[in-house]
Amino acid sequence: NEDGTVGDDESDGGDRDLADVNYALDSMINRAEFEYKGVVFSEMKGAYSDPEGLIDRISQTLLFPDNSYRFDSGGDPAVIPTLTRDEFVSFYKKYYHPTNSRLFVAGDESDVYHALSQADRYMSPM
């Protein structure tokens, strides 16, 4: 369509021409090629412009030098655009695993033992 979207057009009876689809996709890619946008990215840019945020980030880094709490959950906006997929996957595999969690179970003895048995099977390192 003229607005850059691909959708049913009354003039062609709803048929989509592959050339039109490719043109629309190329137009969208060219417009977005050098834009960094998104809710998290925008929020992190705002957080990094706050002087109190700088103190928080320095404190986090000093208090938690050896684990993932030293990082901002949203990421540093100066570094976000340089992150590769491999780096992202590596970080995820290292820190987002059940063995890095804490489990609290309450109930009678049989419920607790059953829950701990299930957790042991689920949380065992791969």
Secondary structure per residue as TSV (DSSP state, phi and psi in degrees):
chain	resnum	aa	ss	phi	psi
A	1	N	-	360.0	166.9
A	2	E	T	-63.7	-25.7
A	3	D	T	-84.8	6.4
A	4	G	S	90.8	-1.6
A	5	T	-	-93.2	158.5
A	6	V	-	-110.5	117.6
A	7	G	-	-160.0	179.9
A	8	D	-	-66.0	134.2
A	9	D	-	-119.9	127.3
A	10	E	G	-60.1	-29.6
A	11	S	G	-70.4	-24.4
A	12	D	G	-110.0	13.7
A	13	G	T	70.6	17.1
A	14	G	T	94.4	-6.2
A	15	D	-	-73.5	142.4
A	16	R	-	-107.2	127.9
A	17	D	-	-87.3	129.1
A	18	L	H	-58.2	-36.1
A	19	A	H	-63.7	-39.7
A	20	D	H	-64.4	-40.1
A	21	V	H	-64.2	-47.2
A	22	N	H	-61.4	-42.1
A	23	Y	H	-61.7	-44.3
A	24	A	H	-63.5	-43.2
A	25	L	H	-63.5	-44.3
A	26	D	H	-60.7	-40.4
A	27	S	H	-63.8	-43.1
A	28	M	H	-66.0	-41.7
A	29	I	H	-64.8	-44.3
A	30	N	H	-64.2	-38.3
A	31	R	H	-69.1	-34.7
A	32	A	H	-96.6	-1.2
A	33	E	T	-55.3	-41.6
A	34	F	T	-113.5	21.0
A	35	E	-	-101.4	131.1
A	36	Y	-	-107.5	118.6
A	37	K	-	-149.9	165.2
A	38	G	-	143.6	157.8
A	39	V	H	-63.0	-49.3
A	40	V	H	-63.7	-45.2
A	41	F	H	-59.7	-44.4
A	42	S	H	-65.1	-41.9
A	43	E	H	-64.2	-39.5
A	44	M	H	-68.7	-36.1
A	45	K	H	-62.0	-40.5
A	46	G	H	-66.2	-42.0
A	47	A	H	-65.4	-35.4
A	48	Y	T	-78.1	-7.9
A	49	S	T	-93.9	-2.0
A	50	D	-	-94.2	122.5
A	51	P	H	-58.8	-36.8
A	52	E	H	-65.0	-31.2
A	53	G	H	-63.6	-35.0
A	54	L	H	-62.0	-43.8
A	55	I	H	-62.6	-41.9
A	56	D	H	-61.0	-44.3
A	57	R	H	-65.7	-41.3
A	58	I	H	-64.1	-43.1
A	59	S	H	-60.9	-45.9
A	60	Q	H	-58.2	-46.1
A	61	T	H	-62.4	-40.3
A	62	L	H	-75.3	-36.9
A	63	L	H	-75.8	-32.1
A	64	F	-	-127.2	62.9
A	65	P	T	-70.9	-21.4
A	66	D	T	-111.7	12.7
A	67	N	S	-144.1	179.8
A	68	S	G	-68.5	-14.2
A	69	Y	G	-67.8	-12.5
A	70	R	G	-73.1	-16.2
A	71	F	S	-97.2	150.1
A	72	D	-	-71.1	140.2
A	73	S	S	-63.6	-29.4
A	74	G	S	-90.9	-17.9
A	75	G	-	96.6	159.6
A	76	D	-	-81.8	120.6
A	77	P	T	-60.6	-22.4
A	78	A	T	-75.5	-21.5
A	79	V	T	-103.9	-26.3
A	80	I	G	-49.0	-47.8
A	81	P	G	-65.9	-17.5
A	82	T	G	-93.6	-8.1
A	83	L	-	-65.5	128.8
A	84	T	-	-94.0	162.8
A	85	R	H	-61.6	-42.4
A	86	D	H	-60.9	-41.4
A	87	E	H	-63.7	-42.6
A	88	F	H	-61.2	-48.0
A	89	V	H	-64.0	-41.0
A	90	S	H	-61.4	-46.0
A	91	F	H	-61.3	-45.6
A	92	Y	H	-59.1	-47.4
A	93	K	H	-64.0	-34.8
A	94	K	H	-72.5	-44.4
A	95	Y	H	-104.0	-26.8
A	96	Y	S	-101.5	67.2
A	97	H	S	-132.3	145.4
A	98	P	G	-55.2	-26.8
A	99	T	G	-68.8	-12.3
A	100	N	G	-94.4	11.8
A	101	S	S	-108.4	171.3
A	102	R	-	-118.7	138.1
A	103	L	-	-119.4	130.0
A	104	F	-	-118.4	125.5
A	105	V	-	-124.2	136.8
A	106	A	-	-131.3	151.7
A	107	G	S	143.4	-172.3
A	108	D	S	-76.4	172.2
A	109	E	H	-56.8	-44.0
A	110	S	H	-66.5	-37.9
A	111	D	H	-64.7	-41.5
A	112	V	H	-64.9	-47.6
A	113	Y	H	-63.3	-39.8
A	114	H	H	-64.1	-44.9
A	115	A	H	-63.0	-42.3
A	116	L	H	-66.4	-35.8
A	117	S	H	-64.7	-44.3
A	118	Q	H	-64.0	-43.2
A	119	A	H	-63.9	-39.8
A	120	D	H	-60.3	-42.0
A	121	R	H	-66.6	-40.3
A	122	Y	H	-74.7	-37.7
A	123	M	H	-94.6	1.7
A	124	S	S	-62.7	138.6
A	125	P	-	-59.1	146.3
A	126	M	-	-75.5	360.0
